[in-house]
Amino acid sequence: MTESAITFENVSFAYQDSSRNLFEGLNLNVAEGELCLVIGPTGSGKSTLLQLANGLAPHFTGGRLAGRVTVAGRDTKSHPPRLLADIVGTVNQTPGLGFVTSNVDDELSYVMEQLGVSPALMRTRVEEVVDLLGLNDLRERPLHELSDGEKQRVAIGSVLTSHPRILILDEPTSALDPAAAEEVLAAIVRLVHDIGITVLMAEHKLERVIQFADSIVLIEKHGGVTHGPPREILGVSPIAPPVVRLAQLASWSPLPLSVRQARSKAADLRTRLDDVHEPSPSREPEIALKAANVSVKYGSKLALASTSFELRRGEITALMGRNGSGKTSLLWALQGSGPRSSGEVEIFDIETWEDNKRSKRNAGVDPKQLDSVKAAKLVALVPQNPADLLYLETVEAECAAADRGLGENSARTLEFLKTLSGGIDPLMHPRDLSEGQRLALALAIQISGEPAVLLLDEPTRGLDYQAKASLSRTLARLASDGISVLLSSHDVEFVARTASRVLVLSNGELIADGSARQVLTSSAMLAPQVARILAPMNLMSVDEVRNQLVEK
């Protein structure tokens, strides 16, 4: 019989200020040498489950813990995280917050230094991890210069050098492009299969990971927990990736968990479907933004090289590319507060268009030349971490501050929030909101000025499939009001559902610009699951397949 690496025995837990238990009488056994995937809606308690397994809850988070959690035989009540550090390694959702050194090599060595590993062995382990995760090109660089995806790989590497028996990962691929995510997941799978490490992993992008899982823990909104084989859990789960939803639509059995398994069953379905032909635009759309030869340098490093394109009113455009390709640099350069080494950015709102018509010229406004209030009415940006925009004690206070910043006396921002979220208690503290609610609040703050252009940097991090669908509908409404949306994303499923156009950056250069269907279905790395399963057809989503089957 396989021994348990992590055991929950009749566990109940509640945070200090909460009147209800997040978990009640939870019993769970994660076998040694198993990759156990934790899934559930945003805010259901996935991160809390991981923190119970590594001792952070309640030793660091506070709260009331009843029952018993043991990790490799050690009771977490009597073993705080520092006494579990030799057997448990943890990487959280924002790895950069956990860095304690200034460069990659030092960070990879830090945990080993605390554990008293000999210098000779430390060097060997560092080299092993550098090769395993492809970190060689990063090791001489300061940590603050790395992209979020590069930081994620370094954080995982810094944990692996201590040779933990148990690895706990919270959204390990959330900041990674598809290629980098495959590299990291392949490394994790090798650790499980070849070394026998136990992995407990929470992840929202299930399309990337379910084929690697030995078991799945499903946490539901009400706190119920179910643990079992992947096919058994996904067959009843309200959360599932496109490959599972397509299989359920087509009544495939047994349930496929990978593109390869699904393709072996898809031949009959392909014969019943047709390619999608995109309609030609009925009129020439108005330009919302022009970027001409925009370049960004950080010291001697060229992050963005002479990039030119236009954004159209009422269009949702996705900006894609590998980690470090220049996406975030471009967004901040367009917004006006980020560095721009050369080039021009022009924003056109309704007033600008009317002025141009009257004067028979064609010039927009550079947001870099405006004060913050005027710039906010032209272009708004929601950063990768929406919480960076939030600093007050209540949702209501945040909304009121946004109104004052725009010179408004009304409750405009709070009204925007109601339309986006369906209702958030205005007296809640922003830190108590779910990821989706925080994003809705940040969006409301940024769009309350009714900008011509909305920029979003990785807006789906931490969101489940339902929250992503809600965000997609929200962006569609904003676009229908004439706002031009440019979103940076590694989430190909979200892009396929949301964007009509895709720009692709590589090493700071714009290498592709076309319709989302054209760019995504023609790419081996960017194609969504449905496109891969049904290739060479150009269908991209389960909804498109369902609609065709209904029509026929």
C-alpha positions in Angstrom: 0.0 0.0 0.0 1.3 3.4 -1.0 2.2 5.7 2.0 0.5 9.1 2.4 2.7 12.1 1.9 0.0 14.6 3.1 -2.9 13.7 5.3 -5.9 15.7 6.5 -7.8 14.1 9.4 -11.2 15.6 10.2 -9.8 19.1 9.5 -11.9 22.2 9.9 -10.5 25.7 9.4 -11.7 29.3 9.6 -9.9 32.6 9.3 -9.8 34.8 12.3 -12.5 37.3 11.3 -14.8 34.7 9.7 -17.9 33.3 11.3 -17.9 30.2 9.1 -15.5 27.4 8.5 -13.9 27.3 5.0 -13.4 23.5 5.4 -15.5 21.3 7.7 -14.5 17.7 8.7 -12.1 17.4 5.7 -10.4 14.0 5.3 -7.8 13.7 2.5 -4.8 11.6 1.7 -2.3 12.5 -1.0 -0.1 9.5 -1.8 3.7 9.7 -1.9 5.1 10.3 -5.4 1.8 11.6 -6.7 0.9 14.7 -8.7 -2.3 15.9 -7.1 -4.1 18.7 -8.8 -6.4 21.1 -6.7 -9.2 22.7 -8.7 -12.2 24.9 -7.9 -13.8 28.2 -8.5 -12.0 31.4 -7.7 -12.2 32.1 -3.9 -13.2 28.5 -3.1 -10.2 27.9 -0.8 -7.5 26.3 -3.0 -4.7 28.5 -1.7 -5.9 27.9 1.9 -5.7 24.1 1.3 -2.1 24.5 0.1 -1.3 26.7 3.1 -2.7 24.1 5.5 -0.4 21.5 3.9 2.8 23.6 4.3 2.0 25.0 7.8 1.5 28.6 6.7 -2.1 28.2 7.9 -2.6 29.0 10.7 1.0 29.8 11.8 1.3 32.7 9.4 -2.2 33.5 8.2 -3.9 33.1 11.6 -7.2 31.3 12.0 -8.8 28.4 13.8 -7.6 24.9 12.9 -9.3 21.8 14.3 -8.3 18.2 13.3 -4.8 17.1 12.2 -2.6 17.8 9.2 0.5 15.7 8.7 3.2 16.2 6.1 5.7 13.4 5.7 4.6 12.3 9.2 5.1 15.7 10.8 2.1 17.4 12.5 1.8 21.0 11.2 0.5 22.1 14.5 3.7 21.4 16.3 5.9 22.0 13.2 5.7 25.5 11.9 7.0 26.2 8.3 10.6 26.6 9.4 10.6 23.1 10.8 9.1 21.8 7.5 11.5 23.6 5.2 13.7 20.5 4.7 10.9 18.4 3.4 8.4 20.9 1.9 9.0 23.5 -0.8 6.4 26.1 -1.7 6.0 28.5 -4.7 3.1 30.9 -4.4 1.1 32.8 -7.0 3.4 35.9 -7.0 6.9 34.4 -6.7 8.7 37.8 -6.9 7.4 38.6 -3.4 9.3 35.7 -1.9 12.7 36.6 -3.3 15.3 37.5 -0.6 18.4 38.1 -2.8 19.2 40.3 -5.8 20.3 37.8 -8.5 19.4 34.4 -9.9 22.4 32.4 -8.7 22.1 33.7 -5.1 18.4 33.0 -5.0 18.9 29.4 -6.2 21.4 29.0 -3.3 19.6 30.8 -0.5 17.4 27.9 0.9 20.4 25.5 0.8 22.4 28.0 2.8 19.7 28.1 5.5 19.7 24.3 5.6 23.4 24.1 5.9 24.1 22.3 2.6 27.9 22.1 1.9 29.2 24.6 -0.8 30.3 21.8 -3.1 26.9 20.1 -3.0 25.2 23.5 -3.4 27.1 24.1 -6.7 26.1 20.8 -8.1 22.4 21.2 -7.2 22.4 24.7 -8.7 23.8 23.5 -12.0 21.2 20.6 -12.1 18.3 23.0 -11.6 19.7 25.5 -14.1 19.7 22.7 -16.8 16.3 21.3 -15.7 14.5 24.6 -16.0 16.5 26.3 -18.7 17.8 29.1 -16.5 21.3 29.5 -17.9 20.6 32.7 -19.8 19.1 34.3 -16.7 21.6 33.5 -14.0 23.7 36.7 -14.3 20.7 39.0 -14.4 19.3 40.9 -11.5 15.9 39.5 -10.3 14.1 42.8 -10.7 14.8 42.8 -14.4 13.2 39.5 -15.1 9.7 39.1 -16.5 7.0 37.5 -14.3 7.4 34.2 -16.2 11.1 34.2 -15.7 10.7 35.0 -12.0 8.3 32.0 -11.8 10.9 29.6 -13.1 13.6 31.0 -10.8 11.2 30.6 -7.8 10.5 27.0 -8.7 14.3 26.4 -9.1 15.1 28.0 -5.8 12.8 25.5 -4.1 14.0 22.5 -6.1 17.7 23.0 -5.0 16.8 22.0 -1.5 15.6 18.6 -2.8 12.2 18.7 -1.0 10.1 15.5 -0.7 6.9 17.5 -1.2 6.5 20.4 -3.6 3.5 22.7 -3.2 2.7 25.0 -6.2 0.0 27.7 -6.3 -0.8 28.6 -10.0 2.7 27.7 -11.3 1.9 28.4 -14.9 -0.2 31.5 -14.4 2.5 33.9 -15.6 4.0 31.7 -18.2 3.6 31.6 -22.0 2.5 28.3 -23.5 6.1 27.2 -24.4 7.5 28.1 -21.0 4.6 26.4 -19.2 5.2 23.2 -21.1 8.9 23.3 -20.1 8.1 23.9 -16.4 5.4 21.2 -16.3 7.7 18.7 -18.1 10.3 19.4 -15.4 7.7 18.9 -12.6 6.5 15.6 -14.2 10.1 14.4 -14.3 10.5 15.2 -10.6 7.4 13.1 -9.9 8.2 10.1 -12.2 12.0 9.9 -11.9 12.6 11.2 -8.3 9.4 10.4 -6.6 8.6 13.9 -5.3 5.0 14.5 -4.2 3.4 17.5 -5.9 0.3 19.3 -4.6 -0.6 21.9 -7.3 -3.5 24.4 -7.6 -4.1 25.6 -11.2 -6.8 27.4 -13.1 -5.5 26.6 -16.6 -6.6 23.0 -16.5 -6.0 22.5 -20.2 -2.3 22.6 -19.5 -2.1 20.2 -16.6 -4.9 17.6 -16.3 -3.1 15.0 -18.5 -0.3 14.9 -15.9 -2.4 14.6 -12.8 -2.6 11.3 -10.8 -5.6 12.6 -8.8 -7.7 15.7 -8.5 -9.1 17.5 -5.5 -12.2 19.5 -6.3 -13.2 22.2 -3.9 -16.7 23.6 -4.4 -18.0 27.1 -3.5 -19.7 25.8 -0.4 -16.5 24.2 0.9 -17.3 20.6 -0.1 -14.2 18.6 -1.1 -14.1 15.6 -3.5 -10.9 13.6 -4.2 -10.5 11.0 -6.9 -9.1 9.9 -10.3 -9.1 12.7 -12.9 -11.8 11.2 -15.2 -14.1 10.5 -12.3 -13.8 14.1 -10.9 -13.9 15.9 -14.2 -16.9 14.0 -15.3 -19.0 15.7 -12.6 -16.9 18.9 -12.0 -18.5 22.3 -12.9 -15.0 23.4 -13.9 -13.4 21.6 -16.8 -11.1 22.4 -19.7 -12.2 22.6 -23.4 -11.1 19.0 -24.1 -13.5 17.7 -21.5 -16.4 20.0 -22.5 -15.9 18.9 -26.1 -15.9 15.3 -25.1 -19.1 15.7 -23.1 -20.7 17.5 -26.1 -19.7 14.6 -28.4 -20.5 11.9 -25.9 -17.0 10.4 -26.0 -16.2 7.7 -23.6 -13.9 7.1 -21.8 -13.3 10.8 -21.2 -10.2 12.1 -23.0 -7.8 14.2 -20.9 -5.3 15.3 -23.6 -5.5 16.5 -27.2 -3.9 13.3 -28.4 -6.6 11.2 -26.8 -9.4 13.5 -28.1 -8.0 13.5 -31.7 -8.3 9.7 -31.8 -12.0 10.1 -31.3 -12.7 13.2 -33.4 -12.8 11.9 -37.0 -16.6 11.5 -37.1 -17.2 14.8 -35.4 -15.0 16.6 -38.0 -17.2 15.2 -40.8 -20.2 17.0 -39.3 -18.6 20.4 -39.0 -17.6 23.2 -41.4 -14.9 25.8 -41.2 -15.8 29.3 -40.0 -15.6 32.1 -42.5 -15.2 35.5 -41.1 -17.3 38.3 -42.5 -15.7 41.3 -44.2 -16.0 44.6 -42.3 -19.1 46.5 -43.4 -17.2 49.9 -43.1 -13.7 51.2 -42.4 -13.5 51.5 -38.6 -12.3 54.6 -36.9 -8.8 54.6 -35.5 -8.5 54.8 -31.7 -4.7 54.6 -31.3 -1.7 54.9 -33.6 1.8 53.7 -32.5 4.6 54.6 -34.9 8.1 53.2 -34.4 7.8 52.9 -30.6 11.0 51.7 -28.9 11.7 51.1 -25.3 15.1 50.7 -23.7 16.2 49.9 -20.1 19.8 51.0 -20.0 21.5 49.1 -22.8 18.7 46.5 -23.1 16.3 47.0 -26.0 12.9 45.8 -24.8 10.9 47.0 -27.7 12.1 47.8 -31.2 10.4 50.3 -33.6 6.9 48.8 -33.2 4.1 50.3 -35.3 0.4 49.4 -35.5 -3.1 50.9 -35.1 -6.0 50.0 -32.8 -9.6 50.5 -34.0 -12.6 51.6 -32.1 -14.8 48.9 -30.8 -12.2 46.2 -31.4 -10.7 43.8 -28.9 -7.1 43.0 -29.7 -4.8 40.5 -27.9 -1.1 41.0 -27.5 0.8 37.7 -27.3 4.3 36.5 -27.2 6.8 34.7 -25.0 7.8 35.9 -21.5 10.1 38.9 -21.9 9.1 39.6 -25.5 8.1 43.2 -24.6 4.4 43.1 -24.0 4.3 44.9 -20.7 6.8 47.5 -21.9 4.6 48.2 -24.9 1.4 48.6 -22.8 3.1 51.1 -20.4 4.6 53.0 -23.3 1.2 53.3 -24.9 -0.4 54.5 -21.6 2.2 57.3 -21.4 3.7 56.8 -17.9 6.1 54.1 -18.9 9.4 54.7 -20.7 9.5 55.4 -24.4 12.9 55.8 -26.0 11.6 56.8 -29.4 8.5 56.8 -31.6 5.1 58.4 -31.4 1.7 57.4 -29.8 -1.5 59.1 -30.7 -4.9 58.5 -29.1 -8.2 59.5 -30.8 -11.4 60.0 -28.8 -14.7 61.4 -30.0 -13.7 65.0 -29.5 -10.4 64.4 -31.3 -12.2 62.9 -34.3 -14.7 65.9 -34.4 -11.8 68.3 -34.2 -10.0 66.5 -37.0 -13.1 66.6 -39.2 -13.5 70.3 -38.7 -9.9 71.1 -39.3 -9.3 68.5 -42.0 -6.3 67.1 -40.3 -5.5 63.7 -38.8 -3.7 64.1 -35.5 -4.3 62.5 -32.2 -3.2 63.3 -28.7 0.0 61.9 -27.1 -1.0 60.8 -23.5 2.6 61.4 -22.4 2.1 65.1 -22.9 -1.1 65.3 -20.7 -1.6 65.5 -17.0 -2.9 62.3 -15.3 -6.6 63.4 -15.2 -6.7 64.2 -18.9 -4.7 61.1 -19.8 -7.1 58.9 -17.9 -9.9 60.1 -20.1 -8.0 58.9 -23.2 -6.2 55.7 -22.1 -6.5 53.5 -19.0 -4.3 50.6 -18.0 -5.1 47.7 -15.5 -1.7 46.1 -14.5 -0.9 42.4 -13.9 -1.8 42.7 -10.3 -5.1 44.8 -10.0 -4.4 45.2 -6.3 -1.6 47.6 -7.2 -4.4 50.2 -7.9 -6.2 49.6 -4.6 -5.0 51.3 -1.4 -8.1 52.3 0.7 -10.1 50.5 3.4 -13.3 49.9 1.5 -14.6 49.3 -2.0 -16.8 52.4 -1.6 -13.8 54.6 -0.7 -11.8 53.3 -3.7 -14.7 54.3 -6.0 -15.1 57.7 -4.4 -11.4 58.4 -4.7 -11.6 57.5 -8.4 -14.5 59.9 -8.9 -12.6 62.7 -7.2 -9.5 62.0 -9.3 -11.6 62.6 -12.4 -13.2 65.7 -11.0 -16.6 64.0 -10.5 -19.0 64.5 -7.6 -21.3 61.6 -8.6 -21.0 57.9 -7.8 -20.0 57.1 -11.4 -17.3 54.5 -10.5 -19.6 52.6 -8.1 -22.3 52.5 -10.8 -19.7 51.1 -13.3 -18.7 48.5 -10.7 -22.4 47.3 -10.3 -22.7 46.7 -14.0 -19.4 44.8 -14.1 -19.7 42.6 -11.0 -23.4 42.2 -10.4 -23.0 43.6 -6.9 -20.1 43.8 -4.5 -20.6 44.9 -0.9 -19.3 48.5 -1.0 -18.1 48.3 2.7 -15.9 45.3 2.0 -12.1 45.7 2.2 -10.5 45.2 -1.2 -8.1 42.6 0.2 -11.2 40.4 1.1 -12.4 40.3 -2.5 -11.9 37.4 -4.8 -9.4 37.8 -7.7 -12.3 38.3 -10.1 -13.9 41.0 -7.8 -10.6 42.8 -7.4 -10.2 42.8 -11.2 -13.8 44.2 -11.6 -13.0 47.0 -9.1 -9.8 47.9 -10.8 -11.6 47.9 -14.2 -14.4 50.1 -12.8 -11.8 52.6 -11.5 -10.0 52.7 -14.8 -13.0 52.9 -17.1 -15.0 55.4 -15.1 -13.3 58.1 -17.1 -14.7 56.5 -20.2 -11.3 56.3 -22.0 -11.0 55.7 -25.7 -8.5 52.9 -25.2 -8.4 50.3 -22.4 -5.1 48.3 -21.8 -5.0 45.2 -19.7 -1.9 43.3 -18.7 -2.6 39.5 -18.1 -6.2 40.1 -16.8 -7.1 36.4 -16.3 -4.4 35.5 -13.7 -6.2 33.8 -10.8 -9.5 33.6 -12.6 -11.5 30.3 -13.1 -13.3 29.5 -16.4 -16.6 31.1 -15.2 -14.8 34.4 -14.1 -13.0 34.5 -17.5 -16.3 34.1 -19.3 -17.7 36.9 -17.3 -14.7 39.1 -18.1 -15.0 38.2 -21.8 -18.7 39.4 -21.8 -17.7 42.6 -19.9 -15.0 43.4 -22.5 -17.4 42.8 -25.3 -19.9 45.3 -23.8 -17.1 47.9 -23.5 -16.1 47.3 -27.1 -19.7 47.7 -28.2 -19.7 51.1 -26.6 -16.8 52.1 -28.8 -13.8 51.5 -26.5 -10.7 49.9 -28.1 -9.4 47.1 -25.9 -5.8 45.8 -26.0 -5.0 43.0 -23.6 -1.8 41.2 -23.1 -2.3 37.5 -22.4 -0.7 34.0 -22.4 -4.2 32.5 -22.0 -4.9 31.2 -25.5 -8.4 29.9 -24.6 -9.4 33.3 -23.3 -7.9 35.0 -26.3 -9.8 32.7 -28.7 -13.0 33.4 -26.9 -12.6 37.2 -26.5 -10.4 38.8 -29.1 -11.0 39.4 -32.8 -7.4 40.3 -33.6 -4.0 39.2 -32.3 -0.6 40.9 -32.3 2.4 38.7 -31.6 5.7 40.1 -30.2 9.0 38.3 -30.3 12.2 39.7 -28.8 10.7 43.2 -28.9 9.5 43.0 -32.5 6.0 42.7 -33.9 6.1 39.5 -36.0 2.3 38.8 -36.6 -0.8 40.9 -36.9 -4.0 39.3 -38.1 -7.4 38.0 -37.1 -7.5 35.8 -34.0 -8.6 32.8 -35.9 -5.9 33.2 -38.5 -3.1 33.8 -36.0 -4.1 31.2 -33.4 -5.1 28.3 -35.6 -2.0 28.6 -37.7 0.3 28.4 -34.7 1.5 25.2 -33.1 2.0 26.9 -29.7 -0.9 29.4 -29.7 -3.7 27.2 -31.0 -6.5 26.5 -28.4 -7.5 23.0 -27.5 -10.5 22.7 -29.8 -8.5 23.9 -32.8 -5.8 21.3 -32.1 -8.3 18.5 -31.7 -10.3 19.4 -34.8 -7.3 20.5 -37.0 -7.1 21.2 -39.9 -10.5 22.9 -39.3 -10.4 26.4 -38.0 -12.9 26.1 -35.2 -11.6 27.5 -31.9 -14.2 26.9 -29.1 -16.7 24.4 -27.8 -19.4 27.0 -28.3 -18.6 27.2 -32.0 -18.9 23.4 -32.3 -22.2 23.4 -30.3 -23.7 26.1 -32.5 -22.9 24.2 -35.7 -24.3 21.0 -34.3 -27.5 22.7 -33.3 -27.9 24.4 -36.7 -27.6 21.0 -38.4 
